[in-house]
């Protein structure tokens, strides 16, 4: 099924330029790539919401540690990694 889209002057100019410069073979190819990128972004956003919800559940359940403790641990790991690389 064909789709017609009004992109507005600015986006249409971008699409035309991409085709004219040979980056894409057709306007449809540009739009398909754009939709694929939106799909990837939406999938990443969905994963982020899952992780965020898990984190909020941890907070509600009291599964947390003091920030200073976490930073100290990360700093120690970083120093250890730097020392090992030298």
LINDACOR-V391574 format. One record per residue. N is the residue number from 1. RES is the residue in one letter. SS is DSSP state (H for helix, E for strand, L for the rest). PHI is phi in whole degrees, -180 to 180 (999 if undefined). D_LAST is the distance of its C-alpha to the last C-alpha in Angstrom with 1 decimal. Layout:
# LINDACOR-V391574
n = (N N)
res = (RES RES)
ss = (SS SS)
phi = (PHI PHI)
d_last = (D_LAST D_LAST)
This chain:
# LINDACOR-V391574
n = (1 2 3 4 5 6 7 8 9 10 11 12 13 14 15 16 17 18 19 20 21 22 23 24 25 26 27 28 29 30 31 32 33 34 35 36 37 38 39 40 41 42 43 44 45 46 47 48 49 50 51 52 53 54 55 56 57 58 59 60 61 62 63 64 65 66 67 68 69 70 71 72 73 74 75 76 77 78 79 80 81 82 83 84 85 86)
res = (X X X X X X X X X X X X X X X X X X X X X X X X X X X X X X X X X X X X X X X X X X X X X X X X X X X X X X X X X X X X X X X X X X X X X X X X X X X X X X X X X X X X X X)
ss = (L L L L L L L H H H H H H H H H H H H H L L L L L L H H H H H H H H H H H H H H H H H H H H H H H H H H H H H H H H H H L L L L L L H H H H H H H H H H H H H H H H H H H L)
phi = (999 -76 -121 -109 -132 -95 -90 84 -62 -64 -68 -64 -65 -63 -60 -61 -65 -62 -72 -60 -84 84 -67 -130 -86 -156 -63 -61 -63 -62 -67 -61 -62 -62 -67 -61 -65 -65 -59 -62 -65 -65 -65 -65 -66 -63 -63 -61 -63 -62 -65 -62 -62 -63 -64 -65 -63 -61 -61 -62 -87 81 -87 -135 -131 -62 -60 -59 -64 -66 -62 -60 -65 -65 -64 -63 -64 -64 -62 -62 -67 -66 -62 -68 -77 -83)
d_last = (59.8 59.2 57.8 58.7 56.3 56.9 53.6 54.9 54.8 51.1 49.7 52.3 51.3 47.7 48.8 51.2 48.6 46.1 48.9 50.2 46.8 46.5 43.5 45.9 49.2 51.2 51.5 51.5 48.2 46.7 48.2 47.2 43.5 44.0 45.4 42.6 40.1 42.2 42.2 38.4 38.2 40.9 39.1 35.9 37.9 39.7 36.5 35.4 38.8 38.4 35.0 36.5 39.5 37.5 35.6 38.9 40.4 37.5 38.3 42.0 41.4 39.3 36.1 33.9 31.4 31.0 28.8 27.1 26.1 24.7 22.7 21.3 20.3 18.6 16.8 15.6 14.5 12.6 10.8 10.1 8.8 6.5 5.3 5.5 3.8 0.0)
